[in-house]
Amino acid sequence: ERREGSEVNWLRDLPIRLRLTLVILLTCTFVLLVACGAIAVYELRDYRKTLSRDATILADILSKNTRAAMAFQDETAAGEILGALQSEPHAATAILYATNGAPFASYARSGWPPGFTPSPRADGHHFENGHLAIFHPVILNEKRIGTLYMLFDMQGIY
């Protein structure tokens, strides 16, 4: 029944069965959204962890393959070795630095802006601006002869 002078409360006018159904539906929707959000956060963290592990392994392989080219100052051979990154879809660029910090050889994915050469930093990986950056040492006879820089995009997560 409606009372004179009071506003109509549409929820109060619904039958109890419909109100219970609505409450259950809203509760399930909320729980589903929370679960989807948790899964998305987990997947993002797992993707970043997997990408950094795989990229670090790739950096280790490339640094070992380029050490002979660096030891003999063969920039062409080092560039060809870095060119193998074209088969890695997320590798945007790679730069091999000599011990003095000067770029020795480089690779850039087609469509990637050329000429980007950050100065070598501490070894390791870090995420910045939607990319994964890796600095990995190039070691020959227990002596550092250079640094390998690699940049990976994060398009795989999207």
Secondary structure, 3 states (H helix, E strand, C coil): CCCCCCCCCHHHHCCHHHHHHHHHHHHHHHHHHHHHHHHHHHHHHHHHHHHHHHHHHHHHHHHHHHHHHHHCCCHHHHHHHHHHHHHCCCEEEEEEEECCCCEEEEEECCCCCCCCCCCCCCCEEEEECCEEEEEEEEEECCEEEEEEEEEEECCCCC
